[in-house]
Amino acid sequence: MALLIGFVLDQQVTVQKAFGGPLELQRRIGTLEPSVIAGMDPGDLEAVFRERPAIHRFPGNMARRVQACCRAVVEEYGGRPERVWTEAADAADLEVRLLALPGIGPMKAKALLAILARRFGVALAGMEAVLPHYPTLADVDSPESLTAYQENKRAYKAKLKAGGGTFDPSDAAGGDHD
């Protein structure tokens, strides 16, 4: 669940802040159990996100997104987030499952696919066809590669902003944010 929550939070904050969020959430509420988070009063969860230091720079919105993601994991996967990938029929099905989770868009789904394949050994039929062909968090394995990844992401975003373009998955400087 920490991996999924980290990706939900990975928007308009540093990678470190986003992926530190699940640990801080666990410290504050005592668990990352999806059923617990899904069942919390939304106002109470938002208050947890707002405690200083805030878990995210947009605590209200991110509390709602995390809760929605947890709710989907409870409703669709019996509260077991690993079932998202362990029960996927193939890589295309896994991508569809990831995209159906609240807070996970196309770029995050691609990065999750890469992490699941490269870091967790998830091997499904058709995986090569759905894996991204641009750098993602799955390629970060040192402080230097994190720096390079972040520089490429900033350059890519600047290019999009300057040109008013949209995400192009074939662009090698793409990042993971939606």
KAFEN-V811342 format. One record per residue. N is the residue number from 1. OMEGA is omega in degrees with one decimal (* if undefined). Layout:
BEGIN
N_OMEGA, N_OMEGA
END
This chain:
BEGIN
1_179.9, 2_179.1, 3_-179.4, 4_178.9, 5_177.2, 6_178.6, 7_176.5, 8_-178.0, 9_-174.4, 10_179.8, 11_175.9, 12_170.5, 13_177.6, 14_175.7, 15_-178.9, 16_179.3, 17_-178.3, 18_-174.8, 19_168.2, 20_-178.3, 21_179.2, 22_178.4, 23_179.2, 24_177.2, 25_178.3, 26_178.0, 27_-174.0, 28_-177.1, 29_175.7, 30_-176.8, 31_167.6, 32_179.2, 33_-176.2, 34_-178.4, 35_178.3, 36_-178.9, 37_179.7, 38_-176.4, 39_-179.6, 40_170.5, 41_-177.8, 42_178.2, 43_178.0, 44_179.1, 45_177.4, 46_178.0, 47_176.9, 48_179.6, 49_-177.8, 50_179.1, 51_-179.0, 52_-7.3, 53_-178.2, 54_179.5, 55_-179.0, 56_179.8, 57_174.7, 58_-170.5, 59_-178.9, 60_-179.3, 61_-178.1, 62_174.8, 63_178.3, 64_-179.5, 65_178.8, 66_179.7, 67_178.3, 68_178.0, 69_178.1, 70_178.6, 71_178.9, 72_178.4, 73_178.3, 74_-175.4, 75_-174.4, 76_-172.0, 77_176.2, 78_179.2, 79_-179.2, 80_-174.5, 81_-179.6, 82_177.8, 83_176.2, 84_-178.1, 85_-176.8, 86_-179.1, 87_178.0, 88_-179.1, 89_179.5, 90_-175.9, 91_178.5, 92_177.0, 93_177.6, 94_178.9, 95_177.7, 96_179.3, 97_178.9, 98_-179.2, 99_179.8, 100_180.0, 101_177.1, 102_178.1, 103_179.6, 104_177.3, 105_-174.8, 106_-178.4, 107_178.0, 108_178.2, 109_178.7, 110_179.4, 111_176.9, 112_176.7, 113_-179.2, 114_179.1, 115_179.8, 116_-179.7, 117_-171.7, 118_-175.6, 119_-177.1, 120_175.3, 121_177.0, 122_-177.7, 123_-179.7, 124_176.2, 125_177.3, 126_-176.2, 127_-178.7, 128_-178.5, 129_-177.5, 130_-179.6, 131_179.5, 132_178.5, 133_176.6, 134_-177.3, 135_176.1, 136_176.0, 137_178.5, 138_-178.8, 139_-178.2, 140_179.2, 141_178.7, 142_175.7, 143_-179.7, 144_-179.9, 145_174.2, 146_178.0, 147_179.7, 148_178.3, 149_-178.6, 150_177.3, 151_177.8, 152_179.9, 153_178.3, 154_-180.0, 155_179.6, 156_179.3, 157_177.8, 158_178.3, 159_178.1, 160_-178.1, 161_-178.6, 162_-177.0, 163_-178.1, 164_-176.7, 165_177.5, 166_-179.5, 167_175.2, 168_-175.6, 169_179.1, 170_179.5, 171_-174.8, 172_179.8, 173_-178.3, 174_178.5, 175_-174.2, 176_-172.0, 177_174.5, 178_*
END
